[in-house]
Amino acid sequence: MTLPSHVKMVEVGARDGLQNEPGTLPTSLKVEFIDKLSATGLRAIEAGSFVSPKAIPQMADTDEVMARIERKTGVSYPAIAFNTRGLERAVAVRVEEVAIGTATSETFSQRNTNCSIAQSFARSRTICEAAAAEGLRVRGYVSCVLGCPYEGEIDPELVAEMAEEMAGMGCYEISLGDTIGTGTPEKAKAMIGAVAKKVPMERLALHFHDTYGQALANIYAGLELGVAVVDSSVSGLGGCPYAPGAAGNVASEDVLYMLNGLGIETGVDFDKLVAAGRFITDAIGRAPASKVAQAMRAKTS
């Protein structure tokens, strides 16, 4: 097994992280946060979600956020669009990439997107066709790939079938999400191995939450198999409103520290990333979940 020489880090803190905060944050704060992330060398920053404000009020200002951020050349700013109305909003503010999603369990699908798995695929297919017509790239998310909070264990073959269907719709990349953070390295390897038989490894990404402290180990297991795209959130922000007890995303600072230690290139400036995480956690009054961020604060206090 050979580790990849380069890994693309996909920062999801401005969307997946902030949407789980209990209150809404000022638009200006979100814009400043994303601009700080843009200065770190990250090449993909998920910037918002075009969903119903009633469902996720924290993302109600995504249109304005996308209009105000300073977009850097070479940096992608994808946003969630789970229906055609969301896609229309994305096009209106010149978003170049949108993300769609489904889940491996019917219960989670109903709770998360208020539709069945079949309905979510139908919606996604429509969005992919419309996005292609507009010249937009589409990224796909599969949630609960290593366990569901309502239905328990998930068959890796089911994950593989879903990823294959998303790839067939035109998704250039499929992000495999351990939404409740219950996975372990061997389970992660089995799941990734099953998916890679149907979707090329270079089109796969890992999106692991850290509920049981296994996220970094699971990511390393994925790196050994050849996955070279990792989703993460500065200071471990996030969680899932439809997965009770699930912790936040794996912290970007911790992922970068590990990748640097492995000699894997990312193009991301460590100090600037830590500073961006400190900015947002200070602004929202939250202690960072990142072990690296905690250690850095202890050194400067």
Contacts in CASP RR format, 6 or more apart in sequence:
PFRMAT RR
TARGET T0000
AUTHOR 0000-0000-0000
METHOD contacts of the structure
MODEL  1
MTLPSHVKMVEVGARDGLQNEPGTLPTSLKVEFIDKLSATGLRAIEAGSF
VSPKAIPQMADTDEVMARIERKTGVSYPAIAFNTRGLERAVAVRVEEVAI
GTATSETFSQRNTNCSIAQSFARSRTICEAAAAEGLRVRGYVSCVLGCPY
EGEIDPELVAEMAEEMAGMGCYEISLGDTIGTGTPEKAKAMIGAVAKKVP
MERLALHFHDTYGQALANIYAGLELGVAVVDSSVSGLGGCPYAPGAAGNV
ASEDVLYMLNGLGIETGVDFDKLVAAGRFITDAIGRAPASKVAQAMRAKT
S
1 224 0 8 1.000
1 225 0 8 1.000
1 226 0 8 1.000
2 226 0 8 1.000
3 223 0 8 1.000
3 224 0 8 1.000
3 226 0 8 1.000
3 262 0 8 1.000
3 264 0 8 1.000
4 223 0 8 1.000
4 226 0 8 1.000
4 227 0 8 1.000
4 228 0 8 1.000
4 264 0 8 1.000
5 264 0 8 1.000
5 265 0 8 1.000
6 228 0 8 1.000
6 264 0 8 1.000
6 265 0 8 1.000
6 266 0 8 1.000
7 223 0 8 1.000
7 228 0 8 1.000
7 229 0 8 1.000
7 230 0 8 1.000
7 259 0 8 1.000
7 264 0 8 1.000
7 265 0 8 1.000
7 266 0 8 1.000
8 43 0 8 1.000
8 44 0 8 1.000
8 205 0 8 1.000
8 228 0 8 1.000
8 229 0 8 1.000
8 230 0 8 1.000
8 266 0 8 1.000
9 42 0 8 1.000
9 43 0 8 1.000
9 44 0 8 1.000
9 230 0 8 1.000
9 232 0 8 1.000
9 252 0 8 1.000
9 255 0 8 1.000
9 256 0 8 1.000
9 259 0 8 1.000
9 266 0 8 1.000
9 268 0 8 1.000
10 44 0 8 1.000
10 45 0 8 1.000
10 46 0 8 1.000
10 175 0 8 1.000
10 205 0 8 1.000
10 229 0 8 1.000
10 230 0 8 1.000
10 231 0 8 1.000
10 232 0 8 1.000
11 37 0 8 1.000
11 42 0 8 1.000
11 44 0 8 1.000
11 45 0 8 1.000
11 46 0 8 1.000
11 232 0 8 1.000
11 233 0 8 1.000
11 234 0 8 1.000
11 252 0 8 1.000
12 46 0 8 1.000
12 207 0 8 1.000
12 231 0 8 1.000
12 232 0 8 1.000
12 233 0 8 1.000
12 249 0 8 1.000
13 46 0 8 1.000
13 233 0 8 1.000
13 234 0 8 1.000
13 236 0 8 1.000
13 237 0 8 1.000
13 238 0 8 1.000
13 249 0 8 1.000
13 252 0 8 1.000
13 280 0 8 1.000
14 30 0 8 1.000
14 33 0 8 1.000
14 34 0 8 1.000
14 37 0 8 1.000
14 45 0 8 1.000
14 46 0 8 1.000
14 47 0 8 1.000
14 48 0 8 1.000
15 46 0 8 1.000
15 47 0 8 1.000
15 48 0 8 1.000
15 49 0 8 1.000
15 59 0 8 1.000
15 79 0 8 1.000
15 80 0 8 1.000
16 46 0 8 1.000
16 231 0 8 1.000
16 233 0 8 1.000
16 237 0 8 1.000
16 238 0 8 1.000
16 239 0 8 1.000
16 249 0 8 1.000
17 233 0 8 1.000
17 236 0 8 1.000
17 237 0 8 1.000
17 238 0 8 1.000
17 239 0 8 1.000
17 248 0 8 1.000
17 249 0 8 1.000
18 25 0 8 1.000
18 30 0 8 1.000
18 58 0 8 1.000
18 59 0 8 1.000
18 237 0 8 1.000
18 238 0 8 1.000
18 280 0 8 1.000
19 48 0 8 1.000
19 49 0 8 1.000
19 56 0 8 1.000
19 58 0 8 1.000
19 59 0 8 1.000
19 238 0 8 1.000
19 241 0 8 1.000
20 58 0 8 1.000
20 237 0 8 1.000
20 238 0 8 1.000
20 239 0 8 1.000
20 240 0 8 1.000
20 241 0 8 1.000
20 248 0 8 1.000
21 58 0 8 1.000
21 237 0 8 1.000
21 284 0 8 1.000
23 57 0 8 1.000
23 58 0 8 1.000
24 57 0 8 1.000
24 58 0 8 1.000
24 60 0 8 1.000
24 61 0 8 1.000
25 58 0 8 1.000
25 283 0 8 1.000
25 284 0 8 1.000
27 61 0 8 1.000
27 64 0 8 1.000
27 65 0 8 1.000
27 68 0 8 1.000
29 280 0 8 1.000
29 283 0 8 1.000
30 61 0 8 1.000
30 65 0 8 1.000
31 65 0 8 1.000
31 68 0 8 1.000
31 69 0 8 1.000
32 279 0 8 1.000
33 276 0 8 1.000
33 279 0 8 1.000
33 280 0 8 1.000
33 283 0 8 1.000
34 45 0 8 1.000
34 47 0 8 1.000
34 65 0 8 1.000
34 69 0 8 1.000
34 77 0 8 1.000
35 69 0 8 1.000
35 70 0 8 1.000
36 272 0 8 1.000
36 275 0 8 1.000
36 276 0 8 1.000
36 279 0 8 1.000
37 45 0 8 1.000
37 234 0 8 1.000
37 273 0 8 1.000
37 276 0 8 1.000
38 45 0 8 1.000
38 69 0 8 1.000
38 70 0 8 1.000
38 71 0 8 1.000
38 72 0 8 1.000
38 75 0 8 1.000
39 272 0 8 1.000
39 276 0 8 1.000
40 268 0 8 1.000
40 269 0 8 1.000
40 272 0 8 1.000
40 273 0 8 1.000
40 276 0 8 1.000
41 75 0 8 1.000
41 267 0 8 1.000
41 268 0 8 1.000
41 269 0 8 1.000
41 272 0 8 1.000
42 75 0 8 1.000
42 268 0 8 1.000
42 273 0 8 1.000
43 74 0 8 1.000
43 75 0 8 1.000
43 76 0 8 1.000
43 267 0 8 1.000
44 75 0 8 1.000
44 76 0 8 1.000
44 78 0 8 1.000
45 75 0 8 1.000
45 76 0 8 1.000
45 77 0 8 1.000
46 77 0 8 1.000
46 78 0 8 1.000
46 79 0 8 1.000
46 80 0 8 1.000
46 99 0 8 1.000
47 62 0 8 1.000
47 65 0 8 1.000
47 66 0 8 1.000
47 69 0 8 1.000
47 77 0 8 1.000
47 78 0 8 1.000
47 79 0 8 1.000
48 59 0 8 1.000
48 62 0 8 1.000
48 65 0 8 1.000
48 66 0 8 1.000
48 79 0 8 1.000
48 80 0 8 1.000
49 56 0 8 1.000
49 59 0 8 1.000
49 62 0 8 1.000
49 79 0 8 1.000
49 80 0 8 1.000
50 59 0 8 1.000
50 62 0 8 1.000
50 63 0 8 1.000
50 79 0 8 1.000
50 80 0 8 1.000
50 81 0 8 1.000
50 82 0 8 1.000
50 85 0 8 1.000
50 86 0 8 1.000
50 87 0 8 1.000
50 89 0 8 1.000
50 90 0 8 1.000
50 98 0 8 1.000
51 59 0 8 1.000
51 80 0 8 1.000
51 82 0 8 1.000
51 86 0 8 1.000
53 59 0 8 1.000
53 60 0 8 1.000
55 114 0 8 1.000
56 241 0 8 1.000
59 80 0 8 1.000
62 79 0 8 1.000
62 89 0 8 1.000
63 89 0 8 1.000
63 92 0 8 1.000
63 93 0 8 1.000
66 77 0 8 1.000
66 79 0 8 1.000
66 90 0 8 1.000
66 93 0 8 1.000
66 94 0 8 1.000
66 95 0 8 1.000
67 93 0 8 1.000
69 77 0 8 1.000
71 77 0 8 1.000
76 96 0 8 1.000
76 97 0 8 1.000
76 137 0 8 1.000
77 95 0 8 1.000
77 96 0 8 1.000
77 97 0 8 1.000
78 95 0 8 1.000
78 96 0 8 1.000
78 97 0 8 1.000
78 98 0 8 1.000
78 99 0 8 1.000
78 137 0 8 1.000
78 139 0 8 1.000
79 90 0 8 1.000
79 95 0 8 1.000
79 97 0 8 1.000
79 98 0 8 1.000
79 99 0 8 1.000
80 98 0 8 1.000
80 99 0 8 1.000
80 100 0 8 1.000
81 87 0 8 1.000
81 89 0 8 1.000
81 90 0 8 1.000
81 98 0 8 1.000
81 99 0 8 1.000
81 100 0 8 1.000
81 127 0 8 1.000
81 131 0 8 1.000
82 100 0 8 1.000
82 101 0 8 1.000
82 113 0 8 1.000
82 120 0 8 1.000
82 123 0 8 1.000
82 127 0 8 1.000
83 123 0 8 1.000
83 127 0 8 1.000
84 126 0 8 1.000
84 127 0 8 1.000
84 130 0 8 1.000
87 98 0 8 1.000
87 127 0 8 1.000
87 130 0 8 1.000
87 131 0 8 1.000
87 134 0 8 1.000
87 136 0 8 1.000
90 98 0 8 1.000
90 136 0 8 1.000
91 134 0 8 1.000
91 136 0 8 1.000
95 136 0 8 1.000
96 136 0 8 1.000
96 137 0 8 1.000
97 136 0 8 1.000
97 137 0 8 1.000
97 138 0 8 1.000
97 139 0 8 1.000
98 127 0 8 1.000
98 131 0 8 1.000
98 136 0 8 1.000
98 137 0 8 1.000
98 138 0 8 1.000
98 139 0 8 1.000
99 138 0 8 1.000
99 139 0 8 1.000
99 140 0 8 1.000
99 141 0 8 1.000
99 175 0 8 1.000
100 123 0 8 1.000
100 124 0 8 1.000
100 127 0 8 1.000
100 128 0 8 1.000
100 138 0 8 1.000
100 139 0 8 1.000
100 140 0 8 1.000
100 141 0 8 1.000
100 166 0 8 1.000
100 171 0 8 1.000
101 113 0 8 1.000
101 120 0 8 1.000
101 124 0 8 1.000
101 140 0 8 1.000
101 141 0 8 1.000
101 142 0 8 1.000
101 143 0 8 1.000
101 166 0 8 1.000
102 109 0 8 1.000
102 113 0 8 1.000
102 117 0 8 1.000
102 120 0 8 1.000
102 121 0 8 1.000
102 124 0 8 1.000
102 141 0 8 1.000
102 142 0 8 1.000
102 143 0 8 1.000
102 162 0 8 1.000
102 166 0 8 1.000
103 109 0 8 1.000
103 112 0 8 1.000
103 113 0 8 1.000
103 117 0 8 1.000
103 120 0 8 1.000
103 142 0 8 1.000
103 143 0 8 1.000
103 144 0 8 1.000
103 148 0 8 1.000
103 179 0 8 1.000
104 142 0 8 1.000
104 143 0 8 1.000
104 144 0 8 1.000
104 145 0 8 1.000
104 147 0 8 1.000
104 148 0 8 1.000
104 154 0 8 1.000
104 158 0 8 1.000
104 159 0 8 1.000
104 162 0 8 1.000
105 117 0 8 1.000
105 144 0 8 1.000
105 148 0 8 1.000
105 150 0 8 1.000
105 151 0 8 1.000
105 152 0 8 1.000
105 154 0 8 1.000
106 116 0 8 1.000
106 117 0 8 1.000
106 151 0 8 1.000
107 148 0 8 1.000
107 150 0 8 1.000
107 151 0 8 1.000
108 143 0 8 1.000
108 144 0 8 1.000
108 148 0 8 1.000
108 149 0 8 1.000
108 150 0 8 1.000
108 151 0 8 1.000
108 179 0 8 1.000
108 242 0 8 1.000
108 243 0 8 1.000
109 115 0 8 1.000
109 116 0 8 1.000
109 117 0 8 1.000
109 120 0 8 1.000
110 116 0 8 1.000
111 150 0 8 1.000
111 242 0 8 1.000
112 143 0 8 1.000
112 240 0 8 1.000
112 242 0 8 1.000
113 120 0 8 1.000
115 123 0 8 1.000
121 165 0 8 1.000
124 140 0 8 1.000
124 166 0 8 1.000
124 169 0 8 1.000
125 169 0 8 1.000
127 138 0 8 1.000
128 138 0 8 1.000
128 169 0 8 1.000
128 170 0 8 1.000
128 171 0 8 1.000
131 137 0 8 1.000
131 138 0 8 1.000
132 138 0 8 1.000
132 170 0 8 1.000
137 172 0 8 1.000
138 169 0 8 1.000
138 170 0 8 1.000
138 171 0 8 1.000
138 172 0 8 1.000
139 171 0 8 1.000
139 172 0 8 1.000
139 173 0 8 1.000
139 174 0 8 1.000
139 175 0 8 1.000
140 166 0 8 1.000
140 171 0 8 1.000
140 173 0 8 1.000
140 174 0 8 1.000
140 175 0 8 1.000
141 174 0 8 1.000
141 175 0 8 1.000
141 177 0 8 1.000
141 207 0 8 1.000
142 159 0 8 1.000
142 162 0 8 1.000
142 163 0 8 1.000
142 166 0 8 1.000
142 174 0 8 1.000
142 175 0 8 1.000
142 176 0 8 1.000
142 177 0 8 1.000
143 177 0 8 1.000
143 179 0 8 1.000
144 154 0 8 1.000
144 177 0 8 1.000
144 178 0 8 1.000
144 179 0 8 1.000
144 180 0 8 1.000
144 243 0 8 1.000
145 154 0 8 1.000
145 159 0 8 1.000
145 176 0 8 1.000
145 177 0 8 1.000
145 178 0 8 1.000
145 179 0 8 1.000
145 191 0 8 1.000
146 154 0 8 1.000
146 177 0 8 1.000
146 178 0 8 1.000
146 180 0 8 1.000
146 181 0 8 1.000
146 182 0 8 1.000
146 183 0 8 1.000
146 187 0 8 1.000
146 188 0 8 1.000
146 191 0 8 1.000
146 218 0 8 1.000
147 153 0 8 1.000
147 154 0 8 1.000
147 178 0 8 1.000
147 179 0 8 1.000
147 180 0 8 1.000
147 182 0 8 1.000
147 183 0 8 1.000
148 154 0 8 1.000
148 179 0 8 1.000
148 180 0 8 1.000
149 179 0 8 1.000
149 180 0 8 1.000
149 242 0 8 1.000
149 243 0 8 1.000
149 244 0 8 1.000
149 245 0 8 1.000
149 246 0 8 1.000
156 190 0 8 1.000
156 191 0 8 1.000
156 193 0 8 1.000
156 194 0 8 1.000
156 195 0 8 1.000
157 194 0 8 1.000
159 176 0 8 1.000
159 191 0 8 1.000
159 194 0 8 1.000
159 195 0 8 1.000
160 194 0 8 1.000
160 195 0 8 1.000
160 197 0 8 1.000
160 198 0 8 1.000
160 199 0 8 1.000
161 198 0 8 1.000
163 174 0 8 1.000
163 176 0 8 1.000
163 195 0 8 1.000
163 198 0 8 1.000
163 199 0 8 1.000
163 204 0 8 1.000
164 195 0 8 1.000
164 198 0 8 1.000
164 199 0 8 1.000
166 174 0 8 1.000
167 174 0 8 1.000
167 198 0 8 1.000
167 199 0 8 1.000
167 203 0 8 1.000
172 203 0 8 1.000
173 203 0 8 1.000
173 204 0 8 1.000
173 205 0 8 1.000
173 229 0 8 1.000
174 195 0 8 1.000
174 199 0 8 1.000
174 203 0 8 1.000
174 204 0 8 1.000
174 205 0 8 1.000
175 204 0 8 1.000
175 205 0 8 1.000
175 206 0 8 1.000
175 207 0 8 1.000
175 229 0 8 1.000
175 231 0 8 1.000
176 191 0 8 1.000
176 192 0 8 1.000
176 195 0 8 1.000
176 204 0 8 1.000
176 205 0 8 1.000
176 206 0 8 1.000
176 207 0 8 1.000
177 206 0 8 1.000
177 207 0 8 1.000
177 208 0 8 1.000
177 209 0 8 1.000
177 231 0 8 1.000
178 188 0 8 1.000
178 207 0 8 1.000
178 208 0 8 1.000
178 209 0 8 1.000
178 215 0 8 1.000
178 218 0 8 1.000
179 209 0 8 1.000
179 240 0 8 1.000
179 243 0 8 1.000
179 246 0 8 1.000
180 209 0 8 1.000
180 211 0 8 1.000
180 240 0 8 1.000
180 243 0 8 1.000
180 245 0 8 1.000
180 246 0 8 1.000
181 208 0 8 1.000
181 209 0 8 1.000
181 210 0 8 1.000
181 211 0 8 1.000
181 212 0 8 1.000
181 214 0 8 1.000
181 215 0 8 1.000
181 246 0 8 1.000
181 247 0 8 1.000
182 211 0 8 1.000
182 212 0 8 1.000
182 214 0 8 1.000
183 208 0 8 1.000
183 212 0 8 1.000
183 214 0 8 1.000
183 218 0 8 1.000
184 214 0 8 1.000
184 217 0 8 1.000
184 218 0 8 1.000
185 214 0 8 1.000
185 217 0 8 1.000
185 218 0 8 1.000
185 220 0 8 1.000
185 221 0 8 1.000
186 221 0 8 1.000
188 206 0 8 1.000
188 208 0 8 1.000
188 218 0 8 1.000
188 221 0 8 1.000
188 222 0 8 1.000
189 221 0 8 1.000
189 222 0 8 1.000
189 224 0 8 1.000
189 225 0 8 1.000
192 204 0 8 1.000
192 206 0 8 1.000
192 221 0 8 1.000
192 222 0 8 1.000
192 225 0 8 1.000
192 227 0 8 1.000
193 225 0 8 1.000
195 204 0 8 1.000
196 204 0 8 1.000
196 225 0 8 1.000
201 225 0 8 1.000
201 226 0 8 1.000
201 227 0 8 1.000
202 228 0 8 1.000
204 227 0 8 1.000
204 229 0 8 1.000
205 227 0 8 1.000
205 229 0 8 1.000
205 230 0 8 1.000
205 231 0 8 1.000
206 218 0 8 1.000
206 219 0 8 1.000
206 222 0 8 1.000
206 227 0 8 1.000
206 229 0 8 1.000
206 230 0 8 1.000
206 231 0 8 1.000
207 231 0 8 1.000
207 249 0 8 1.000
208 214 0 8 1.000
208 215 0 8 1.000
208 218 0 8 1.000
208 219 0 8 1.000
208 231 0 8 1.000
208 249 0 8 1.000
208 250 0 8 1.000
209 215 0 8 1.000
209 239 0 8 1.000
209 240 0 8 1.000
209 246 0 8 1.000
209 247 0 8 1.000
209 248 0 8 1.000
209 249 0 8 1.000
209 250 0 8 1.000
210 216 0 8 1.000
210 236 0 8 1.000
210 247 0 8 1.000
210 248 0 8 1.000
210 249 0 8 1.000
210 250 0 8 1.000
210 251 0 8 1.000
210 289 0 8 1.000
211 245 0 8 1.000
211 246 0 8 1.000
211 247 0 8 1.000
211 248 0 8 1.000
213 247 0 8 1.000
215 249 0 8 1.000
215 250 0 8 1.000
216 250 0 8 1.000
216 254 0 8 1.000
216 255 0 8 1.000
216 258 0 8 1.000
219 230 0 8 1.000
219 250 0 8 1.000
219 255 0 8 1.000
219 258 0 8 1.000
220 258 0 8 1.000
223 262 0 8 1.000
223 264 0 8 1.000
230 250 0 8 1.000
230 255 0 8 1.000
231 249 0 8 1.000
232 249 0 8 1.000
232 250 0 8 1.000
232 251 0 8 1.000
232 252 0 8 1.000
232 254 0 8 1.000
232 255 0 8 1.000
233 248 0 8 1.000
233 249 0 8 1.000
233 250 0 8 1.000
233 251 0 8 1.000
233 252 0 8 1.000
234 251 0 8 1.000
234 252 0 8 1.000
234 253 0 8 1.000
234 273 0 8 1.000
234 276 0 8 1.000
234 277 0 8 1.000
234 280 0 8 1.000
234 290 0 8 1.000
235 251 0 8 1.000
235 252 0 8 1.000
235 253 0 8 1.000
235 277 0 8 1.000
235 278 0 8 1.000
235 280 0 8 1.000
235 281 0 8 1.000
235 286 0 8 1.000
235 288 0 8 1.000
235 289 0 8 1.000
235 290 0 8 1.000
235 293 0 8 1.000
236 248 0 8 1.000
236 249 0 8 1.000
236 250 0 8 1.000
236 251 0 8 1.000
236 252 0 8 1.000
236 288 0 8 1.000
236 289 0 8 1.000
236 290 0 8 1.000
237 248 0 8 1.000
237 249 0 8 1.000
237 280 0 8 1.000
237 281 0 8 1.000
237 286 0 8 1.000
237 289 0 8 1.000
238 248 0 8 1.000
238 249 0 8 1.000
239 246 0 8 1.000
239 247 0 8 1.000
239 248 0 8 1.000
239 249 0 8 1.000
240 246 0 8 1.000
247 289 0 8 1.000
248 289 0 8 1.000
251 288 0 8 1.000
251 289 0 8 1.000
251 290 0 8 1.000
251 291 0 8 1.000
251 292 0 8 1.000
251 293 0 8 1.000
252 273 0 8 1.000
252 277 0 8 1.000
252 290 0 8 1.000
253 270 0 8 1.000
253 273 0 8 1.000
253 274 0 8 1.000
253 277 0 8 1.000
253 288 0 8 1.000
253 290 0 8 1.000
253 292 0 8 1.000
253 293 0 8 1.000
253 296 0 8 1.000
254 290 0 8 1.000
254 291 0 8 1.000
254 292 0 8 1.000
256 266 0 8 1.000
256 268 0 8 1.000
256 270 0 8 1.000
256 273 0 8 1.000
256 292 0 8 1.000
257 270 0 8 1.000
257 292 0 8 1.000
259 266 0 8 1.000
260 266 0 8 1.000
260 270 0 8 1.000
274 292 0 8 1.000
274 293 0 8 1.000
274 296 0 8 1.000
277 288 0 8 1.000
277 290 0 8 1.000
277 293 0 8 1.000
278 288 0 8 1.000
278 293 0 8 1.000
278 296 0 8 1.000
278 297 0 8 1.000
281 287 0 8 1.000
281 288 0 8 1.000
281 293 0 8 1.000
287 294 0 8 1.000
288 294 0 8 1.000
288 297 0 8 1.000
END
